[in-house]
Structure formats: structure tokens, C-alpha cells
């Protein structure tokens, strides 16, 4: 486990301004949730790009606003951020719509006229968004016809993928939650709809073709760190490049990952210079 003690200084006023910042909104489909916000640094590009995916049990009550504080910090560090929305449970989401939307939102970047560096792209998600980020990073392993399969060409893949308190093992989450949100997302359990878990569970898409960083609190009461440990074991056994950083105590609480002043975010940002292009 790594220790990440150098925490950024972000004022309360700066956080409020970040939460109010919408960026420039693009649509990638007709549904009201099929859109994403592009946030750019004020300096000239092209900028390395972070695709940001929010969590919230894949449910409609949560939206991309929860990621804006992290987005603001990324922009100040010189990153462009693509903060995506997608159809969620209760508003047209679930299998397969949620997966199709994430894939479409990611690939929408390929069509944009924006100062982003597509040679230096990362995917990052929190909680259920961590699941979707890892899944999207494995789209090149999907069989033809699966939700998210890029029939028209190669999908946009990242150079790195980051899961914060991620639901990295979907079948494991189903067992721990007695079905719960995992069953609602997939329309059943891994024994009932095995073919869906085969193409929708990140742990079944290892090895990824890029390094993965997992950051998880040891006392997380919402998404157990055991799901990240399970993914790390499977990824390591497959020969993948994966790092798990465990955060102890309250600093690793589930929502603490959304605070750019915290140790969980510092675990990410300390590694960002490795992911960004050299200047």
C-alpha cells in the first residue's frame, strides 16, 4: 500500500466555482442523458484528455455534477476533461443502454474539433463509474454484437485507466449485495444472465491492453475494497499491469474520493505526471 500525504490546497470558494462550471456541452444521442461536458485549460493545447465517469449505483438520481470538483482540479493541472452522462436506472438505463451510452460518449471524442491530444487519453471513474471505466478500457476484447462493440472501427482506448472505489468485480458485487444495484443494472445475476456478465463485468475482460490504477478505502462501507482486490488478483494472474492503492480510515471513505483535497485523490494525482505527455 502506498502512502500519499501531499494534499492539494483548494479553497472552499474554488470548489463551489468548480461545481458550478458546466464546460461546453455536446450531445451524442437524442436522449436527455446522452451528453457530456468538455472542460479545457486556458492554455493552448493540445491537452491530455481525461474521460470522467460518475458513479451512483448506475441510478438516475446521481449525475455528472458529482465529478466537477475533480474535473476542476484536473483542468488546473493542464488536463482536458470529458465529463460524460449516460442513461441510468430509472431513466432508460440498465442493460444494454448504459453500456451503449458509455461507449458512444467515449467515441464521440473522436469526432470533436477540440484541442485534445488523442495520443494521451485516460479513463477515470468513481464507484459504478469505476466499473464503467474499466469496462470501456476493455472494449477491444468484446465480441461482435456485444453492447459497446465498435462495429464501425476501432474504439477509443486509453493509455491508462483509473477506478476510484470502483465496482471492479460485478459478479462479486452481486453476491455481496444480494443482487441489489448489480442485479438491477444487468437484469439478473451471473447465473441467470451469464452472457451479459461475460461482456459487462470488467474482471472478465482482463488482461487490459493498458495499465490500470485502482484506489480504494479499506473501510469503504458502500463498495468493499474486496472487489478491487479481486480484480487485482485476476488482472495480475492474467499478466496485466495493475496497481492497487489502499487508503486507510476516513480518508478512504466512499465519497472522500470526490474531494480534490483528500488522500484518495492525491493517490491519483501523484501518478498523473506519468500519464500526461512530457512538455
BELSUL-V809138 format. One record per residue. N is the residue number from 0. RES is the residue in one small letter. SS is DSSP state (A for helix, B for strand, O for the rest). PSI is psi in degrees with one decimal (* if undefined). NEAR is the number of other ideal C-beta (glycine too) atoms within 10 Angstrom. Layout:
# BELSUL-V809138
n=N res=RES ss=SS psi=PSI near=NEAR
n=N res=RES ss=SS psi=PSI near=NEAR
This chain:
# BELSUL-V809138
n=0 res=x ss=O psi=134.1 near=10
n=1 res=x ss=O psi=149.7 near=13
n=2 res=x ss=O psi=128.7 near=11
n=3 res=x ss=O psi=96.5 near=20
n=4 res=x ss=O psi=-17.0 near=7
n=5 res=x ss=O psi=100.2 near=9
n=6 res=x ss=O psi=141.0 near=15
n=7 res=x ss=O psi=154.4 near=13
n=8 res=x ss=O psi=107.5 near=7
n=9 res=x ss=O psi=122.9 near=17
n=10 res=x ss=O psi=158.8 near=9
n=11 res=x ss=A psi=-39.3 near=8
n=12 res=x ss=A psi=-41.0 near=8
n=13 res=x ss=A psi=-40.3 near=16
n=14 res=x ss=A psi=-42.9 near=17
n=15 res=x ss=A psi=-43.5 near=11
n=16 res=x ss=A psi=-38.7 near=13
n=17 res=x ss=A psi=-41.3 near=20
n=18 res=x ss=A psi=-25.5 near=14
n=19 res=x ss=A psi=-10.2 near=10
n=20 res=x ss=O psi=120.3 near=16
n=21 res=x ss=O psi=-18.3 near=11
n=22 res=x ss=O psi=-160.9 near=19
n=23 res=x ss=B psi=124.7 near=11
n=24 res=x ss=B psi=134.0 near=11
n=25 res=x ss=B psi=146.2 near=18
n=26 res=x ss=B psi=149.3 near=13
n=27 res=x ss=O psi=9.6 near=20
n=28 res=x ss=O psi=174.9 near=15
n=29 res=x ss=O psi=-21.2 near=6
n=30 res=x ss=O psi=149.5 near=16
n=31 res=x ss=O psi=-20.8 near=11
n=32 res=x ss=O psi=-1.9 near=20
n=33 res=x ss=O psi=73.3 near=21
n=34 res=x ss=B psi=168.1 near=19
n=35 res=x ss=B psi=155.6 near=27
n=36 res=x ss=B psi=131.4 near=21
n=37 res=x ss=B psi=123.3 near=18
n=38 res=x ss=B psi=129.2 near=22
n=39 res=x ss=O psi=144.4 near=17
n=40 res=x ss=O psi=162.1 near=17
n=41 res=x ss=O psi=-14.7 near=7
n=42 res=x ss=O psi=165.8 near=8
n=43 res=x ss=O psi=146.8 near=7
n=44 res=x ss=O psi=-166.6 near=14
n=45 res=x ss=O psi=150.2 near=14
n=46 res=x ss=B psi=145.6 near=24
n=47 res=x ss=B psi=147.6 near=23
n=48 res=x ss=B psi=130.5 near=28
n=49 res=x ss=B psi=118.2 near=29
n=50 res=x ss=B psi=120.7 near=25
n=51 res=x ss=B psi=129.0 near=27
n=52 res=x ss=B psi=117.1 near=31
n=53 res=x ss=O psi=162.9 near=24
n=54 res=x ss=O psi=-148.5 near=29
n=55 res=x ss=O psi=37.5 near=18
n=56 res=x ss=O psi=24.0 near=20
n=57 res=x ss=O psi=21.1 near=26
n=58 res=x ss=B psi=151.7 near=17
n=59 res=x ss=O psi=-17.6 near=15
n=60 res=x ss=O psi=-15.5 near=10
n=61 res=x ss=O psi=142.4 near=16
n=62 res=x ss=O psi=-177.5 near=14
n=63 res=x ss=A psi=-13.7 near=22
n=64 res=x ss=A psi=-28.7 near=16
n=65 res=x ss=A psi=-16.6 near=18
n=66 res=x ss=A psi=-2.0 near=26
n=67 res=x ss=A psi=-30.2 near=24
n=68 res=x ss=A psi=-40.7 near=22
n=69 res=x ss=A psi=-39.4 near=25
n=70 res=x ss=A psi=-44.8 near=26
n=71 res=x ss=A psi=-40.5 near=22
n=72 res=x ss=A psi=-38.7 near=23
n=73 res=x ss=A psi=-44.2 near=27
n=74 res=x ss=A psi=-40.5 near=20
n=75 res=x ss=A psi=-21.7 near=15
n=76 res=x ss=O psi=2.9 near=16
n=77 res=x ss=O psi=8.1 near=16
n=78 res=x ss=O psi=142.4 near=25
n=79 res=x ss=B psi=146.9 near=26
n=80 res=x ss=B psi=132.4 near=27
n=81 res=x ss=B psi=95.0 near=26
n=82 res=x ss=B psi=104.3 near=28
n=83 res=x ss=B psi=149.2 near=29
n=84 res=x ss=O psi=161.9 near=23
n=85 res=x ss=O psi=159.7 near=30
n=86 res=x ss=O psi=133.2 near=22
n=87 res=x ss=O psi=170.5 near=24
n=88 res=x ss=B psi=129.7 near=19
n=89 res=x ss=O psi=-6.9 near=12
n=90 res=x ss=O psi=48.7 near=15
n=91 res=x ss=O psi=3.0 near=16
n=92 res=x ss=O psi=-164.8 near=22
n=93 res=x ss=O psi=-171.7 near=18
n=94 res=x ss=O psi=133.6 near=17
n=95 res=x ss=O psi=2.3 near=17
n=96 res=x ss=A psi=-42.3 near=19
n=97 res=x ss=A psi=-43.1 near=26
n=98 res=x ss=A psi=-43.4 near=27
n=99 res=x ss=A psi=-39.5 near=18
n=100 res=x ss=A psi=-44.6 near=27
n=101 res=x ss=A psi=-43.5 near=27
n=102 res=x ss=A psi=-44.0 near=25
n=103 res=x ss=A psi=-39.4 near=17
n=104 res=x ss=A psi=-41.1 near=27
n=105 res=x ss=A psi=-48.0 near=28
n=106 res=x ss=A psi=-16.8 near=19
n=107 res=x ss=A psi=-28.0 near=20
n=108 res=x ss=A psi=-34.1 near=21
n=109 res=x ss=A psi=-19.9 near=11
n=110 res=x ss=A psi=-4.7 near=9
n=111 res=x ss=O psi=145.0 near=14
n=112 res=x ss=O psi=87.6 near=5
n=113 res=x ss=O psi=152.1 near=17
n=114 res=x ss=O psi=63.4 near=14
n=115 res=x ss=B psi=148.0 near=22
n=116 res=x ss=B psi=101.2 near=15
n=117 res=x ss=B psi=-2.9 near=13
n=118 res=x ss=B psi=-9.9 near=10
n=119 res=x ss=B psi=84.0 near=20
n=120 res=x ss=B psi=137.6 near=23
n=121 res=x ss=B psi=150.4 near=25
n=122 res=x ss=B psi=139.7 near=30
n=123 res=x ss=B psi=133.4 near=28
n=124 res=x ss=B psi=154.0 near=29
n=125 res=x ss=B psi=134.3 near=29
n=126 res=x ss=O psi=-119.7 near=27
n=127 res=x ss=A psi=-29.5 near=28
n=128 res=x ss=A psi=-28.9 near=29
n=129 res=x ss=A psi=-40.8 near=31
n=130 res=x ss=A psi=-47.9 near=32
n=131 res=x ss=A psi=-34.0 near=32
n=132 res=x ss=A psi=-46.3 near=29
n=133 res=x ss=A psi=-40.4 near=30
n=134 res=x ss=A psi=-47.3 near=31
n=135 res=x ss=A psi=-32.4 near=27
n=136 res=x ss=A psi=-16.3 near=29
n=137 res=x ss=O psi=17.6 near=24
n=138 res=x ss=A psi=-23.9 near=23
n=139 res=x ss=A psi=-9.3 near=14
n=140 res=x ss=A psi=-2.0 near=16
n=141 res=x ss=O psi=142.6 near=20
n=142 res=x ss=O psi=156.6 near=9
n=143 res=x ss=O psi=134.4 near=7
n=144 res=x ss=O psi=-14.6 near=8
n=145 res=x ss=O psi=147.4 near=17
n=146 res=x ss=O psi=131.1 near=19
n=147 res=x ss=O psi=-9.3 near=23
n=148 res=x ss=O psi=131.1 near=18
n=149 res=x ss=O psi=89.9 near=17
n=150 res=x ss=O psi=-28.7 near=7
n=151 res=x ss=O psi=-4.6 near=7
n=152 res=x ss=O psi=-172.5 near=8
n=153 res=x ss=O psi=137.5 near=10
n=154 res=x ss=O psi=160.9 near=19
n=155 res=x ss=O psi=119.4 near=20
n=156 res=x ss=O psi=149.3 near=18
n=157 res=x ss=O psi=165.5 near=24
n=158 res=x ss=O psi=-23.0 near=19
n=159 res=x ss=B psi=155.8 near=22
n=160 res=x ss=B psi=140.6 near=28
n=161 res=x ss=B psi=128.7 near=28
n=162 res=x ss=B psi=120.3 near=34
n=163 res=x ss=B psi=116.4 near=31
n=164 res=x ss=O psi=43.1 near=32
n=165 res=x ss=O psi=151.5 near=32
n=166 res=x ss=O psi=75.8 near=34
n=167 res=x ss=O psi=-21.2 near=32
n=168 res=x ss=O psi=97.8 near=27
n=169 res=x ss=A psi=-41.0 near=24
n=170 res=x ss=A psi=-37.2 near=20
n=171 res=x ss=A psi=-37.9 near=21
n=172 res=x ss=A psi=-40.4 near=25
n=173 res=x ss=A psi=-44.4 near=24
n=174 res=x ss=A psi=-40.7 near=13
n=175 res=x ss=A psi=-31.1 near=16
n=176 res=x ss=O psi=9.4 near=16
n=177 res=x ss=O psi=44.0 near=9
n=178 res=x ss=O psi=-79.9 near=15
n=179 res=x ss=A psi=-140.3 near=13
n=180 res=x ss=A psi=-29.8 near=17
n=181 res=x ss=A psi=-43.0 near=28
n=182 res=x ss=A psi=-39.0 near=17
n=183 res=x ss=A psi=-40.5 near=18
n=184 res=x ss=A psi=-46.7 near=26
n=185 res=x ss=A psi=-11.5 near=25
n=186 res=x ss=O psi=23.3 near=12
n=187 res=x ss=O psi=-174.9 near=17
n=188 res=x ss=O psi=174.4 near=17
n=189 res=x ss=O psi=-18.9 near=20
n=190 res=x ss=O psi=-27.5 near=9
n=191 res=x ss=O psi=-41.7 near=13
n=192 res=x ss=O psi=59.5 near=15
n=193 res=x ss=A psi=-36.6 near=11
n=194 res=x ss=A psi=-28.1 near=10
n=195 res=x ss=A psi=-43.7 near=21
n=196 res=x ss=A psi=-30.9 near=20
n=197 res=x ss=A psi=-30.8 near=14
n=198 res=x ss=A psi=-2.3 near=21
n=199 res=x ss=A psi=-6.4 near=26
n=200 res=x ss=O psi=117.7 near=25
n=201 res=x ss=A psi=-33.9 near=28
n=202 res=x ss=A psi=-17.8 near=23
n=203 res=x ss=A psi=0.2 near=17
n=204 res=x ss=O psi=11.0 near=22
n=205 res=x ss=O psi=151.2 near=21
n=206 res=x ss=O psi=140.9 near=17
n=207 res=x ss=O psi=160.0 near=22
n=208 res=x ss=O psi=5.7 near=13
n=209 res=x ss=O psi=160.8 near=18
n=210 res=x ss=B psi=149.3 near=19
n=211 res=x ss=B psi=138.2 near=28
n=212 res=x ss=B psi=126.2 near=22
n=213 res=x ss=B psi=128.5 near=26
n=214 res=x ss=B psi=124.7 near=29
n=215 res=x ss=B psi=141.3 near=29
n=216 res=x ss=B psi=137.9 near=26
n=217 res=x ss=O psi=-22.4 near=15
n=218 res=x ss=O psi=20.9 near=15
n=219 res=x ss=O psi=120.0 near=23
n=220 res=x ss=O psi=-6.3 near=8
n=221 res=x ss=O psi=-51.1 near=13
n=222 res=x ss=O psi=113.5 near=27
n=223 res=x ss=O psi=140.8 near=21
n=224 res=x ss=A psi=-19.8 near=19
n=225 res=x ss=A psi=-25.4 near=16
n=226 res=x ss=A psi=-37.5 near=27
n=227 res=x ss=A psi=-36.9 near=28
n=228 res=x ss=A psi=-38.6 near=18
n=229 res=x ss=A psi=-44.4 near=17
n=230 res=x ss=A psi=-43.2 near=30
n=231 res=x ss=A psi=-43.4 near=21
n=232 res=x ss=A psi=-46.0 near=15
n=233 res=x ss=A psi=-41.9 near=19
n=234 res=x ss=A psi=-43.4 near=25
n=235 res=x ss=A psi=-43.2 near=14
n=236 res=x ss=A psi=-28.4 near=10
n=237 res=x ss=O psi=-6.0 near=13
n=238 res=x ss=O psi=9.8 near=8
n=239 res=x ss=O psi=161.7 near=17
n=240 res=x ss=O psi=106.4 near=14
n=241 res=x ss=B psi=140.1 near=22
n=242 res=x ss=B psi=130.5 near=15
n=243 res=x ss=B psi=121.1 near=21
n=244 res=x ss=B psi=120.5 near=22
n=245 res=x ss=B psi=131.8 near=18
n=246 res=x ss=B psi=125.5 near=29
n=247 res=x ss=O psi=154.0 near=12
n=248 res=x ss=A psi=-157.8 near=11
n=249 res=x ss=A psi=-25.9 near=11
n=250 res=x ss=A psi=-19.0 near=20
n=251 res=x ss=A psi=12.4 near=23
n=252 res=x ss=O psi=157.2 near=18
n=253 res=x ss=A psi=-49.5 near=19
n=254 res=x ss=A psi=-9.2 near=15
n=255 res=x ss=A psi=-22.1 near=20
n=256 res=x ss=A psi=-18.0 near=29
n=257 res=x ss=A psi=-0.2 near=20
n=258 res=x ss=O psi=114.1 near=18
n=259 res=x ss=O psi=-5.6 near=24
n=260 res=x ss=O psi=-2.2 near=17
n=261 res=x ss=O psi=170.4 near=20
n=262 res=x ss=A psi=-32.3 near=23
n=263 res=x ss=A psi=-41.6 near=26
n=264 res=x ss=A psi=-35.3 near=25
n=265 res=x ss=A psi=-32.5 near=22
n=266 res=x ss=A psi=-30.6 near=26
n=267 res=x ss=A psi=-51.9 near=23
n=268 res=x ss=A psi=-27.4 near=17
n=269 res=x ss=A psi=-20.9 near=14
n=270 res=x ss=A psi=-8.6 near=20
n=271 res=x ss=A psi=-36.6 near=20
n=272 res=x ss=A psi=-28.5 near=10
n=273 res=x ss=A psi=-33.0 near=10
n=274 res=x ss=A psi=-27.2 near=20
n=275 res=x ss=O psi=153.9 near=19
n=276 res=x ss=O psi=150.6 near=13
n=277 res=x ss=O psi=145.6 near=5
n=278 res=x ss=O psi=* near=4
